[in-house]
């Protein structure tokens, strides 16, 4: 997936959930849309370099969208993290249609936003003999001080209900998949965040034993010669720690 021409700046603050003040490299201070409803624990770091996507759409209230943040790592170096949760499904969708997720390759057309069991899951592919494949995508950006990645970054009753929906589908003979999209370059594995949402963690471990497949993939960001991000796509498989 190709980015529009991104503009760098420094994060000043995020507030009211959907707003962020950013000082661009040319000195201007702008208000950007923050397309992330979560707590953004560990990726809401004032003083860090961020990347904004501009828009000239006159119908928009804000001309900028916060896409990425560059975070210093305790072990040295910098890592990009995508804060734009709307990108997650598009990244996965692109990979599903081009069969770059080996475990999910096969015949059939993927459909978005499947309504099942009183909930809505991200993707559905009809299968033979009525055995469909359902995929729910969750973006992971929380890297704790122990160096590991975790989901969720705050209590997520909605996320827990998605797990119950996947388990119900698996019980009926469908293929049910939870796919963690790890949108942080420095995260090498994922675990349920029992220290933040014990109910979600307990449910994830339980449904994994009831036929729900849990997998994780990283991101791959390509930059130009000046270090500006150009594209973002699905990266390599990562371990999921359930024990």
C-alpha positions in Angstrom: 0.0 0.0 0.0 1.5 3.3 -1.1 1.3 6.3 1.2 0.4 9.8 -0.1 3.4 12.2 0.1 3.9 12.3 3.9 5.0 15.4 5.8 7.2 15.1 8.9 6.9 17.0 12.1 7.1 16.7 15.9 4.2 15.5 18.1 3.2 18.2 20.6 0.2 16.5 22.2 -2.8 14.2 21.5 -6.1 15.2 23.1 -9.8 14.6 22.9 -8.9 11.2 21.4 -9.1 12.3 17.8 -6.9 15.4 17.7 -3.1 15.9 17.8 -1.0 19.1 17.7 2.0 18.8 15.5 4.9 21.2 14.7 5.9 20.6 11.1 9.5 20.8 10.0 8.8 24.2 8.3 7.7 25.6 11.7 4.0 25.6 11.3 1.8 24.2 14.1 -1.2 22.2 12.7 -4.0 20.2 14.2 -4.2 16.7 12.8 -6.9 14.0 12.9 -5.8 11.1 15.1 -7.5 8.0 13.6 -7.1 5.8 16.6 -9.7 5.3 19.3 -7.5 3.4 21.6 -5.4 4.5 24.6 -2.3 4.6 22.3 -0.3 3.5 25.3 3.5 3.6 24.4 2.9 5.3 21.0 1.5 8.6 22.2 4.9 10.2 22.9 5.2 14.0 22.6 8.5 15.1 21.2 8.8 12.2 18.8 8.9 12.6 15.0 5.6 11.9 13.3 4.4 11.7 9.7 1.2 13.3 8.5 -0.8 12.7 5.4 -2.1 16.0 3.8 -5.6 16.4 2.2 -7.0 19.1 0.0 -10.6 17.9 0.4 -12.6 21.0 1.2 -15.2 18.9 3.0 -12.8 17.8 5.7 -12.6 19.7 8.9 -8.9 18.9 9.3 -6.3 18.9 6.5 -3.9 16.5 8.1 -4.1 12.8 9.3 -1.5 11.4 11.7 -0.1 8.2 10.1 3.1 7.1 11.8 5.3 7.9 14.7 9.1 7.2 15.1 10.0 5.9 18.5 13.5 5.6 20.1 14.1 2.1 21.4 15.8 1.2 24.7 18.3 -1.0 22.9 19.2 1.8 20.5 17.9 2.8 17.1 14.4 4.0 16.0 11.3 2.1 15.1 8.2 3.2 13.1 4.7 2.5 14.4 1.5 3.0 12.5 -1.1 4.8 14.6 -3.6 4.8 11.7 -5.9 1.9 12.6 -7.8 2.2 9.4 -4.7 1.1 7.5 -4.7 -2.3 9.3 -7.6 -3.9 7.4 -6.4 -2.5 4.1 -2.9 -3.9 4.6 -4.4 -7.3 5.4 -6.9 -7.2 2.6 -4.2 -6.5 0.1 -2.2 -9.5 1.4 -5.2 -11.8 1.3 -6.1 -10.9 -2.3 -2.5 -11.5 -3.4 -2.2 -14.7 -1.3 0.7 -13.5 0.8 -0.6 -15.1 3.9 0.2 -18.7 3.2 -2.0 -20.1 5.9 -5.0 -18.4 4.3 -4.3 -19.0 0.6 -6.9 -20.8 -1.4 -9.9 -20.6 -3.6 -12.7 -18.1 -3.1 -13.2 -14.4 -2.9 -12.7 -12.5 0.3 -15.5 -10.2 1.4 -15.3 -7.4 3.9 -17.3 -6.8 7.0 -19.1 -10.1 7.6 -22.1 -9.8 9.9 -22.4 -13.0 12.0 -23.5 -14.1 15.4 -24.7 -10.6 16.3 -21.3 -9.1 15.5 -19.3 -7.9 12.6 -16.0 -9.5 11.6 -13.4 -8.1 9.2 -13.3 -10.7 6.4 -15.1 -13.8 5.2 -14.4 -16.2 2.4 -17.1 -18.7 1.4 -15.8 -22.3 1.4 -16.9 -25.7 0.3 -19.8 -27.5 2.0 -20.7 -24.3 3.9 -17.4 -24.2 5.8 -16.4 -20.5 5.5 -13.3 -18.8 6.7 -13.6 -15.8 9.0 -10.8 -13.4 9.9 -10.8 -10.7 12.5 -7.8 -8.3 12.4 -6.5 -6.5 15.5 -3.7 -3.9 15.2 -0.9 -4.2 17.8 1.3 -1.2 18.7 1.9 -1.7 22.4 5.5 -2.6 23.2 6.0 -2.8 27.0 9.3 -2.3 28.9 10.0 -6.0 28.8 10.4 -5.7 25.0 7.3 -7.8 24.1 4.2 -6.8 22.2 0.7 -6.9 23.8 -2.9 -6.6 22.9 -5.1 -4.8 23.9 -3.6 -1.6 25.1 -6.7 -1.0 27.3 -9.8 -2.9 28.4 -11.6 -4.0 25.2 -15.0 -5.6 25.8 -15.7 -5.3 22.1 -12.5 -7.3 21.3 -13.5 -10.0 23.8 -16.9 -10.3 22.2 -15.1 -10.8 18.8 -13.3 -13.7 20.4 -16.5 -15.3 21.5 -18.0 -14.8 18.0 -15.0 -16.6 16.5 -15.3 -19.5 19.0 -19.0 -19.9 18.1 -18.2 -20.0 14.4 -15.4 -22.6 15.0 -17.9 -24.7 17.0 -20.2 -24.7 14.0 -17.4 -26.1 11.7 -16.2 -22.8 10.2 -12.6 -21.7 10.1 -12.1 -18.8 12.6 -8.9 -16.8 12.6 -7.7 -14.0 14.8 -4.9 -12.1 13.0 -2.8 -9.7 15.0 -1.3 -7.0 12.6 1.8 -5.9 14.5 2.2 -2.3 13.3 5.4 -1.5 15.2 8.7 -2.4 13.7 10.4 -3.2 17.1 7.8 -5.8 18.2 8.9 -9.3 17.6 6.1 -11.3 19.2 2.6 -10.8 20.7 0.8 -11.9 23.8 -2.6 -11.1 25.4 -2.3 -8.1 27.7 -3.4 -9.8 30.9 -1.9 -7.0 33.0 -4.3 -4.5 31.3 -7.4 -6.6 30.4 -7.4 -10.0 32.2 -10.8 -10.9 30.8 -9.6 -10.6 27.3 -6.4 -12.6 28.0 -8.4 -15.4 29.6 -10.9 -15.5 26.8 -8.1 -15.6 24.1 -6.4 -18.5 25.7 -9.7 -20.4 26.1 -10.9 -19.8 22.5 -7.5 -20.8 21.1 -8.2 -24.2 22.7 -11.6 -24.3 21.1 -10.5 -24.1 17.5 -9.8 -20.4 16.9 -6.6 -20.0 15.1 -4.4 -17.1 16.3 -1.6 -15.7 14.1 0.5 -12.6 13.9 2.2 -10.7 11.1 4.5 -7.7 11.2 4.7 -4.7 8.9 7.2 -3.8 6.2 7.8 -0.1 5.6 9.8 1.0 2.6 11.4 4.4 2.8 12.9 6.7 0.1 16.5 8.0 0.2 15.6 10.7 2.6 14.0 8.3 5.1 10.4 9.3 4.1 8.0 6.3 4.3 6.7 5.3 0.9 4.8 2.1 1.3 3.5 -0.2 4.0 2.7 -3.8 3.6 2.3 -7.1 5.4 5.5 -8.4 6.8 6.8 -11.7 8.2 5.0 -14.1 10.6 5.6 -13.4 14.3 5.2 -15.7 17.3 2.1 -15.5 19.5 2.7 -16.3 23.2 -0.4 -17.7 24.8 1.4 -19.6 27.7 
